[in-house]
């Protein structure tokens, strides 16, 4: 596994972590209190009648190994998306990220079925 010692010219791991945290806080922040309130109301109303579906391993198409394989095959040096995340962010992220993404993708897939 390759160890990264510098990001954007910064060598201090605490400062790097603070920069990542502030970036993701800025990117993921609500654009308005009205929008946040509407989303919360929608969540609460949907949560009231929520019942989890029985576990069926056939309906899950993503696992951490698949996500990790895809991340490792991504081409480096490409422009970031609207969220500012580059391939390098995914490649050098915490090893738990593929598992978290697999759960997220499976949850999203389940909501579409």
Secondary structure, DSSP 8 states (H G I E B T S, - for coil): ------BTTB--HHHHHHHHHHHHHHHHS-S-HHHHHHHHHHHHHHHHT-------GGG----HHHHHHHHHHS-TT----TT---HHHHHTS-TTHHHHHHHHHHHHHHHH-
